[in-house]
Amino acid sequence: MNEFLTAHWLDIVTTLLGLAYILLEYKASVWLWAVGFAMQSLGIVLYYQKGLYADCGMEFYYLAMTVYGFFHWIGGGKSGTAKKTPITHFKRSLVLPWTIATLAIWGAIYWLLDTQTNSTVPLADSFTTALSIVGIWALARKYLEQWLIWIVVDVVTCGLYFYKDIPFKASLYGLYVIIAILGYRKWKQMMHNEPHT
């Protein structure tokens, strides 16, 4: 048992942080960003060790978006205001550009992983990474539809992590799917209950 825990301690710690993170996200709590920063810092080490290079690189982007998201959520995205950012819809004008960008990023990351690394899962690793780029940005902007993006990411990541022998994180992503469905419903209700300006 000690040998198992020693081999998987980083997986266990990042899983516990991930659980706290998703619960804070569900509640739309600004504290999700602090927990996310710790989780992503440790995730860099975990994913590098497991050969999930795209996920490892993605953690650096997540760290930057964590700082951006924190300040956007507390500042409302507008200078000179202390009002917190409301939950809104993903702007329709952004759907096509973000779809094209996601496909391009997916292709570029896939090519890099397939030709420049020893990755055994370049297609799935690059897909979840490309889609996560949009997901974390949409979360930072507090768009309701970020939950729909995460449902897709979480389903694929759950299978990928079981395949790569990261069982605790894989189980967490299975739980994420359920929480993301519930989170979408909760945020939608919260959005309708927020006062409109």
C-alpha positions in Angstrom: 0.0 0.0 0.0 2.8 2.4 0.9 4.5 1.7 -2.4 1.3 2.5 -4.3 0.8 5.7 -2.4 4.4 6.7 -3.0 4.1 6.0 -6.7 0.8 8.0 -6.9 1.1 10.8 -4.3 1.3 13.5 -6.9 -1.8 12.1 -8.6 -3.6 12.0 -5.3 -2.7 15.6 -4.3 -3.7 17.1 -7.6 -6.9 15.1 -7.6 -7.8 16.5 -4.2 -7.0 20.0 -5.4 -9.0 19.3 -8.5 -12.0 18.3 -6.5 -11.8 21.5 -4.5 -11.3 23.5 -7.7 -14.4 22.1 -9.4 -16.6 22.6 -6.3 -15.5 26.2 -6.1 -16.1 26.6 -9.8 -19.6 25.1 -9.3 -20.3 27.8 -6.7 -18.7 30.5 -9.0 -16.3 31.3 -6.1 -13.3 33.5 -7.0 -11.2 31.2 -4.7 -11.2 28.6 -7.5 -8.3 30.5 -9.0 -6.0 30.1 -5.9 -6.7 26.4 -5.7 -6.2 26.1 -9.5 -2.8 27.8 -9.3 -1.6 25.2 -6.8 -3.1 22.3 -8.8 -1.6 23.5 -12.1 1.8 24.0 -10.6 1.9 20.4 -9.4 0.2 19.2 -12.6 3.3 20.4 -14.6 5.4 17.8 -12.8 2.8 15.0 -13.0 2.1 15.3 -16.7 5.8 15.6 -17.6 6.5 12.4 -15.6 3.6 10.6 -17.4 4.6 11.7 -20.9 1.5 13.9 -21.4 3.5 16.7 -22.9 0.7 18.7 -24.3 -1.1 18.6 -20.9 2.2 19.6 -19.3 2.6 22.6 -21.6 -1.1 23.4 -21.1 -0.5 23.9 -17.4 1.7 27.0 -18.1 -1.2 28.5 -20.1 -3.6 27.6 -17.2 -1.3 29.4 -14.8 -1.4 32.6 -16.9 -5.2 32.3 -17.3 -5.5 31.8 -13.6 -4.0 35.2 -12.9 -6.1 36.7 -15.7 -9.3 35.0 -14.5 -8.8 36.1 -10.9 -8.4 39.7 -11.8 -11.2 39.6 -14.4 -13.7 38.0 -11.9 -12.9 40.5 -9.1 -12.8 43.5 -11.4 -15.7 42.9 -13.7 -13.5 43.1 -16.7 -13.7 46.9 -16.6 -11.3 49.4 -15.2 -12.4 51.6 -12.4 -15.1 49.2 -11.1 -15.2 46.9 -8.1 -18.3 45.1 -9.3 -17.7 41.4 -9.9 -18.1 39.9 -13.3 -21.6 38.5 -14.1 -22.2 35.2 -15.7 -23.0 35.7 -19.4 -23.4 33.7 -22.7 -20.4 33.0 -25.0 -20.7 35.6 -27.6 -21.9 34.3 -31.0 -19.4 36.4 -32.8 -16.6 34.4 -31.1 -17.9 30.9 -32.0 -16.5 30.6 -35.5 -13.1 32.2 -34.8 -12.6 30.1 -31.7 -13.7 26.9 -33.6 -11.1 27.6 -36.3 -8.5 28.5 -33.8 -9.2 25.3 -31.8 -8.9 23.1 -34.9 -5.7 24.8 -35.9 -4.2 24.5 -32.4 -5.3 20.8 -32.3 -3.5 20.1 -35.6 -0.4 22.0 -34.6 -0.1 20.2 -31.2 -0.9 16.9 -32.8 1.9 17.4 -35.3 4.4 18.4 -32.6 3.5 15.4 -30.4 3.5 13.0 -33.2 6.8 14.1 -34.8 8.8 15.6 -32.0 8.0 13.5 -28.9 7.6 9.9 -27.9 3.9 10.5 -27.0 1.7 7.4 -27.4 -1.5 9.4 -27.4 -0.9 12.4 -29.6 -4.4 12.6 -31.0 -6.3 12.6 -27.7 -3.7 14.6 -25.8 -3.7 17.4 -28.5 -7.5 17.4 -28.7 -8.1 17.9 -25.0 -5.3 20.5 -24.9 -6.7 22.5 -27.8 -10.2 22.4 -26.4 -9.0 23.3 -22.9 -7.5 26.5 -24.3 -10.9 27.7 -25.1 -12.5 26.2 -22.0 -10.2 28.0 -19.5 -10.6 31.3 -21.4 -14.4 30.9 -21.4 -14.2 30.2 -17.6 -12.1 33.3 -17.1 -14.6 35.4 -19.0 -17.4 33.7 -16.9 -19.3 32.4 -19.9 -22.1 29.9 -19.1 -21.1 27.7 -22.1 -17.7 27.0 -20.6 -19.4 24.0 -18.9 -20.3 22.5 -22.2 -16.7 22.7 -23.4 -15.5 21.0 -20.2 -18.0 18.2 -20.5 -16.4 17.1 -23.8 -12.8 17.6 -22.4 -13.7 15.7 -19.2 -15.1 12.7 -21.0 -12.1 12.3 -23.3 -9.6 13.1 -20.5 -11.2 10.5 -18.2 -10.5 7.7 -20.7 -7.0 9.1 -21.6 -5.9 9.2 -18.0 -7.1 5.6 -17.2 -5.1 4.5 -20.3 -2.0 6.4 -19.0 -2.3 4.9 -15.5 -3.3 8.1 -13.7 -6.3 6.4 -11.9 -7.1 9.1 -9.3 -7.1 12.0 -11.8 -9.1 9.8 -14.3 -11.7 9.1 -11.7 -11.8 12.8 -10.9 -12.5 13.6 -14.5 -15.3 11.1 -14.5 -16.8 13.1 -11.5 -16.1 16.3 -13.4 -18.5 15.2 -16.1 -21.3 15.0 -13.6 -20.4 18.2 -11.8 -20.1 20.0 -15.2 -23.6 19.0 -16.1 -24.9 20.2 -12.7 -22.7 23.3 -12.9 -24.2 24.3 -16.2 -27.7 24.1 -14.7 -26.6 26.0 -11.5 -24.8 28.8 -13.5 -27.8 29.1 -15.8 -30.0 29.6 -12.8 -27.5 32.0 -11.2 -27.3 34.0 -14.4 -31.1 34.5 -14.6 -31.1 35.5 -10.9 -28.4 38.2 -11.3 -29.7 41.8 -11.6 -29.4 43.1 -15.1 -27.8 46.5 -15.6 
